[in-house]
Amino acid sequence: MMKQSWKVGAVLAVVLAAASPAGAADKAHQQLMAEIRMLQEQQQQLQQMMGALADTLKTVSTKIDDQTATNRKAFADQKVQIDNVADGVRVLREKADDTNVRLSTVSQELEAVRQAMSSMQTTGVAPSAAPLAPAGEPGAAPTTAGQPPTGPTGSAPFISPQRMYDNAYSDYMAGQYDIAIQGFNAFLTSFPKSDKADDAQLNIGNALYAAGKYAEALDAFQKVISNYAQADTAAIALYKMGVTYEALKQVDLARKSFETVTQKYPAAYEAILAKQRLDALNRK
C-alpha cells in the first residue's frame, strides 16, 4: 500500500513539474500583451497631441502671417505719409526761399526809393508825378553809359537794383563790355550790400577779360576773392585768374591758381575745370 502511494505521489510531482513552466509562460505572455496595449494607448495619445500641436502651429502661423501683412501695410502707409510730409516740407522750403528772394528785392527797391527821396530832399527837386519810362521809349530821358535813367523832369532815378543789374548784364551779353563795366560799377556804388554785388564784381572781371584787358581783369577777379571770400563766386574768380594767367603766358602763376582752386574749393565745379587745366599744362 505504501509503495502504491509513493508511485501516485511521484506521478503528481511529475505532472506539477510539467504544468508549472506552461503557467509561467502564459503569465509572461499576458504581461507582454498588457505592455503592448499600454504602448499602443500611449502612441494614440502622442498622435492626438501631435495633431493638436500641428493645428496650434498652423493657427499661430496664420496669425503671424496676418500680423506681418498688417505691419507691412502699416509700414507702407507710414512711408507714404513720410514721403508726403517730405514733399510738403520741400515745397514750403522752396516757397520760403522764393519769399526771401522777393523780400530781398523789395528791400533793395525800398532802399533805392529811400535814397532817391533823400537825394530829392537834398537837392530840393520834387519827384515827378509821371511814372518812369523805360530807356529808349518816348518820355525817357537820355542815358549815359552805366547810369540809370531819370524821370522826364530830371527827378532822381527810380530804378530797382535788379533792373540796374539786368541792364548791365544785358550789355555784357551783347558784347558791349565797356558799357557793361560802367553799369556794374554803378550797381556796386548804388547797392554795395546787394546779394548780387559779388556777381557784379565777377562780371566786371569777365568783361575786362573778354575785352582783352587781362591785367585789369586780374585785379577785378582779385577783388571778388578779397571782398566776397565766403561767396560761391570766389572759386569762380580764382579759376578765372588761372585762365587769365594762361592768356598772359604766366604758366607758373596759372598752375598755382588752379592748384589753389582744387585745394580750397574741392567741392566746387571749378575744381573739376581747374584739374583739367592742370592736366593740360602738365602734358605740355
C-alpha positions in Angstrom: 0.0 0.0 0.0 2.7 2.4 0.9 4.5 1.5 -2.3 1.4 2.4 -4.4 1.0 5.8 -2.6 4.6 6.6 -3.4 4.0 6.0 -7.1 0.9 8.3 -7.1 2.9 11.0 -5.4 5.7 10.6 -7.9 3.2 11.0 -10.8 1.6 14.1 -9.3 5.1 15.6 -8.8 5.9 15.0 -12.5 2.5 16.5 -13.6 3.0 19.5 -11.4 6.6 20.0 -12.7 5.3 19.8 -16.3 2.4 22.2 -15.7 4.5 24.9 -13.8 6.6 26.1 -16.9 3.4 26.3 -19.0 1.7 28.5 -16.4 4.7 30.8 -16.1 4.9 31.2 -19.9 1.2 32.1 -20.1 1.7 34.7 -17.3 4.6 36.3 -19.2 2.6 36.4 -22.4 -0.3 38.2 -20.7 2.1 40.7 -19.1 3.7 41.3 -22.5 0.3 41.8 -24.1 -0.6 44.3 -21.4 2.5 46.3 -22.0 1.8 46.3 -25.8 -1.7 47.6 -25.1 -0.2 50.4 -22.9 2.3 51.3 -25.6 -0.5 51.4 -28.2 -2.6 53.7 -26.0 0.4 56.0 -25.4 1.1 56.1 -29.1 -2.5 57.1 -29.8 -2.2 59.8 -27.1 1.0 61.1 -28.7 -0.6 61.1 -32.1 -3.5 63.1 -30.7 -1.2 65.5 -29.0 0.9 65.9 -32.2 -2.3 66.6 -34.2 -3.4 69.2 -31.7 0.1 70.8 -31.7 0.1 70.9 -35.6 -3.3 72.6 -35.5 -2.0 75.1 -33.0 1.1 75.8 -35.0 -1.0 76.3 -38.1 -3.2 78.8 -36.3 -0.2 80.6 -34.9 1.5 80.7 -38.3 -1.7 82.1 -39.9 -1.8 84.8 -37.2 1.8 85.7 -37.7 1.3 85.9 -41.5 -1.7 88.1 -40.9 0.2 90.3 -38.5 3.1 90.5 -40.9 0.9 91.6 -43.7 -0.7 94.2 -41.4 2.7 95.5 -40.3 3.9 95.6 -43.9 0.9 97.6 -44.9 1.3 99.9 -41.9 4.9 100.5 -42.8 4.0 101.2 -46.4 1.3 103.7 -45.3 3.8 105.3 -42.9 6.4 105.6 -45.8 3.8 107.2 -48.0 2.9 109.7 -45.2 6.6 110.4 -44.6 7.2 111.0 -48.3 4.2 113.3 -48.4 5.5 115.2 -45.4 8.9 115.4 -47.0 7.4 116.8 -50.2 5.4 119.2 -48.2 8.5 120.4 -46.4 10.3 120.7 -49.7 7.5 122.8 -51.2 7.4 125.0 -48.1 11.2 125.5 -48.2 11.0 126.5 -51.9 8.2 128.9 -51.2 10.2 130.3 -48.2 13.2 130.7 -50.4 11.2 132.4 -53.0 9.6 134.7 -50.4 13.1 135.5 -49.1 14.2 136.5 -52.6 11.2 138.6 -53.1 11.6 140.3 -49.7 15.3 141.0 -50.5 14.3 142.5 -53.8 11.6 144.6 -52.2 14.0 145.7 -49.5 16.5 146.8 -52.2 13.9 148.6 -54.1 12.7 150.4 -50.9 16.3 151.3 -50.2 16.6 152.7 -53.8 13.4 154.8 -53.2 14.7 156.0 -49.8 18.0 157.1 -51.4 16.1 158.8 -54.2 13.9 160.6 -51.7 16.9 161.6 -49.7 18.5 162.9 -52.8 15.4 164.9 -53.7 15.3 166.4 -50.2 19.0 167.4 -50.5 18.7 168.9 -54.0 15.2 170.3 -53.5 13.9 168.7 -56.7 10.4 167.4 -56.4 9.6 163.9 -57.7 7.8 163.7 -61.0 4.2 162.5 -60.9 4.6 160.6 -64.1 6.0 157.1 -63.9 9.5 156.4 -65.2 9.5 155.4 -68.8 11.9 152.6 -69.8 15.1 153.7 -71.5 14.6 154.1 -75.2 10.9 154.7 -75.0 9.1 158.0 -75.6 9.3 160.2 -72.5 12.5 158.7 -71.2 15.5 161.0 -70.7 18.7 160.2 -72.5 21.0 158.0 -70.5 24.8 157.8 -70.2 26.7 154.5 -70.1 26.2 152.7 -66.8 23.9 155.4 -65.4 20.2 154.8 -64.5 17.6 156.7 -66.5 15.9 159.7 -64.9 12.4 160.9 -65.0 11.1 163.3 -67.7 11.6 166.3 -65.4 15.1 165.4 -64.3 14.0 163.9 -61.0 16.1 161.5 -59.1 16.3 158.0 -60.6 13.8 155.4 -59.6 15.3 152.1 -60.7 15.4 148.8 -58.8 18.7 147.0 -58.1 17.5 144.0 -60.1 16.8 146.2 -63.1 20.1 148.0 -62.9 22.0 144.7 -62.7 20.0 143.2 -65.6 20.7 146.2 -67.8 24.4 145.9 -67.2 24.3 142.1 -67.7 22.4 142.6 -71.0 25.2 145.0 -72.2 27.8 142.3 -71.2 25.9 139.6 -73.1 25.6 141.9 -76.1 29.4 142.3 -76.2 29.3 146.0 -75.1 31.9 145.4 -72.5 32.9 149.0 -71.6 29.2 150.0 -71.1 28.7 146.8 -69.1 31.6 147.6 -66.8 30.3 151.1 -66.2 26.9 149.6 -65.4 28.2 147.1 -62.9 30.4 149.7 -61.3 27.3 151.9 -60.9 25.4 149.0 -59.4 28.2 148.4 -56.8 28.2 152.1 -56.0 24.4 152.3 -55.5 23.9 148.9 -53.9 27.2 147.7 -52.3 25.3 145.4 -49.9 23.2 143.7 -52.5 23.4 139.9 -52.7 24.4 140.4 -56.3 27.4 142.6 -55.5 29.8 139.7 -55.9 28.3 138.7 -59.2 28.6 142.3 -60.4 32.3 142.3 -59.5 32.9 139.0 -61.1 31.2 140.2 -64.3 33.5 143.2 -64.3 36.4 140.8 -64.5 34.7 138.7 -67.2 34.0 141.8 -69.3 37.6 143.0 -68.9 38.9 139.5 -69.9 36.6 139.4 -72.9 37.9 142.9 -73.9 41.5 141.6 -73.8 42.4 143.7 -70.7 44.0 140.8 -68.8 45.9 142.8 -66.2 42.8 144.8 -65.2 40.8 141.5 -65.2 43.2 140.0 -62.7 42.6 143.0 -60.4 38.8 142.6 -60.8 38.9 138.9 -60.0 41.2 139.5 -57.0 38.6 141.9 -55.6 36.0 139.1 -55.7 38.3 136.9 -53.7 39.2 139.7 -51.2 35.8 141.3 -50.7 33.5 138.2 -51.1 35.6 135.3 -49.8 32.5 133.4 -48.5 30.5 133.7 -51.7 30.3 131.0 -54.3 31.8 133.4 -56.9 35.2 133.3 -55.0 36.0 129.9 -56.5 35.0 131.1 -60.0 37.1 134.2 -59.7 40.1 132.2 -58.6 39.7 129.8 -61.5 39.3 132.8 -63.9 42.5 134.2 -62.6 44.3 131.0 -63.6 42.8 131.2 -67.1 43.9 134.9 -67.3 47.4 134.0 -66.3 47.4 131.4 -69.0 46.4 134.1 -71.5 49.3 136.2 -70.2 51.7 133.2 -70.7 52.4 133.2 -67.0 52.2 129.4 -66.6 53.6 129.1 -63.1 51.0 131.6 -61.7 48.3 129.9 -63.7 49.2 126.5 -62.3 49.3 128.0 -58.7 45.8 129.4 -59.2 44.4 126.1 -60.4 46.0 124.2 -57.6 44.6 126.6 -55.1 41.1 126.1 -56.5 41.3 122.3 -56.2 42.7 122.6 -52.6 40.5 125.4 -51.2 37.2 124.6 -53.1 37.3 120.8 -53.8 33.5 120.5 -53.9 33.1 123.4 -56.5 32.6 122.7 -60.2 35.5 124.9 -60.9 37.7 122.4 -59.1 37.0 119.9 -61.9 37.8 122.5 -64.5 41.0 123.5 -62.7 42.1 119.9 -62.6 41.5 119.6 -66.3 43.6 122.7 -66.9 46.4 121.4 -64.7 46.4 118.1 -66.6 46.7 120.0 -69.9 49.5 122.2 -68.5 51.4 119.1 -67.3 51.2 117.5 -70.7 52.9 120.4 -72.3 
